């Protein structure tokens, strides 16, 4: 099965689930290098299943990927 994608809105909803369950959101995501394009993928785990989901479009570097994740965290934490 290929990579499944989440929009930013879906990722925020997923992060809220993890937050409500008491998880430290800074440790939930992982950053993966796409071998074909050499871009960075922001990945979030599913809460019920053992799948990882790509959030948004691939990023050109880790700085962009981490900034994107930080923006999502800001929405979850500050909302």
ZIRA-V541289 format. One record per residue. N is the residue number from 1. RES is the residue in three letters. PSI is psi in degrees with one decimal (* if undefined). D_LAST is the distance of its C-alpha to the last C-alpha in Angstrom with 1 decimal. Layout:
n=<N | N>
res=<RES | RES>
psi=<PSI | PSI>
d_last=<D_LAST | D_LAST>
//
This chain:
n=<1 | 2 | 3 | 4 | 5 | 6 | 7 | 8 | 9 | 10 | 11 | 12 | 13 | 14 | 15 | 16 | 17 | 18 | 19 | 20 | 21 | 22 | 23 | 24 | 25 | 26 | 27 | 28 | 29 | 30 | 31 | 32 | 33 | 34 | 35 | 36 | 37 | 38 | 39 | 40 | 41 | 42 | 43 | 44 | 45 | 46 | 47 | 48 | 49 | 50 | 51 | 52 | 53 | 54 | 55 | 56 | 57 | 58 | 59 | 60 | 61 | 62 | 63 | 64 | 65 | 66 | 67 | 68 | 69 | 70 | 71 | 72 | 73 | 74 | 75 | 76 | 77 | 78 | 79>
res=<UNK | UNK | UNK | UNK | UNK | UNK | UNK | UNK | UNK | UNK | UNK | UNK | UNK | UNK | UNK | UNK | UNK | UNK | UNK | UNK | UNK | UNK | UNK | UNK | UNK | UNK | UNK | UNK | UNK | UNK | UNK | UNK | UNK | UNK | UNK | UNK | UNK | UNK | UNK | UNK | UNK | UNK | UNK | UNK | UNK | UNK | UNK | UNK | UNK | UNK | UNK | UNK | UNK | UNK | UNK | UNK | UNK | UNK | UNK | UNK | UNK | UNK | UNK | UNK | UNK | UNK | UNK | UNK | UNK | UNK | UNK | UNK | UNK | UNK | UNK | UNK | UNK | UNK | UNK>
psi=<141.2 | -178.2 | 136.3 | 145.6 | 148.4 | 139.3 | 170.1 | -39.4 | -41.3 | -38.8 | -40.2 | -42.4 | -41.1 | -42.0 | -35.7 | -38.2 | -47.9 | -40.3 | -45.5 | -24.3 | -1.0 | 12.5 | 148.3 | 110.5 | -24.2 | -15.0 | 1.6 | -42.6 | 158.0 | 154.9 | 126.5 | 139.2 | 126.6 | 117.5 | -37.3 | -47.4 | -10.9 | 26.4 | 165.8 | 131.2 | 131.8 | 122.0 | 139.9 | 142.7 | 148.7 | 150.1 | -40.6 | -37.0 | 175.2 | 41.6 | 153.5 | 142.6 | 136.3 | 131.7 | 119.5 | -161.0 | 156.6 | 147.7 | 153.7 | -25.4 | 171.7 | -33.6 | -46.0 | -42.2 | -42.7 | -34.7 | -41.3 | -45.3 | -41.3 | -39.1 | -40.4 | -42.4 | -39.8 | -43.6 | -43.7 | -46.5 | -38.9 | -7.5 | *>
d_last=<34.3 | 32.4 | 28.9 | 26.3 | 23.5 | 19.8 | 18.0 | 14.7 | 13.1 | 15.2 | 14.4 | 10.6 | 11.8 | 14.4 | 12.2 | 10.3 | 13.9 | 15.0 | 12.4 | 13.3 | 16.8 | 16.6 | 17.1 | 16.5 | 14.5 | 16.5 | 19.6 | 18.7 | 19.5 | 23.0 | 24.5 | 27.7 | 30.4 | 31.8 | 35.5 | 36.6 | 34.5 | 33.7 | 30.1 | 27.1 | 25.1 | 21.6 | 21.9 | 19.8 | 21.6 | 21.6 | 20.8 | 23.8 | 26.2 | 27.4 | 26.6 | 24.7 | 23.0 | 22.9 | 19.6 | 20.5 | 23.7 | 25.7 | 25.2 | 28.2 | 27.5 | 25.4 | 23.8 | 22.4 | 21.4 | 19.6 | 17.9 | 16.7 | 15.4 | 13.7 | 11.9 | 10.7 | 9.7 | 7.8 | 5.6 | 5.6 | 5.7 | 3.8 | 0.0>
//
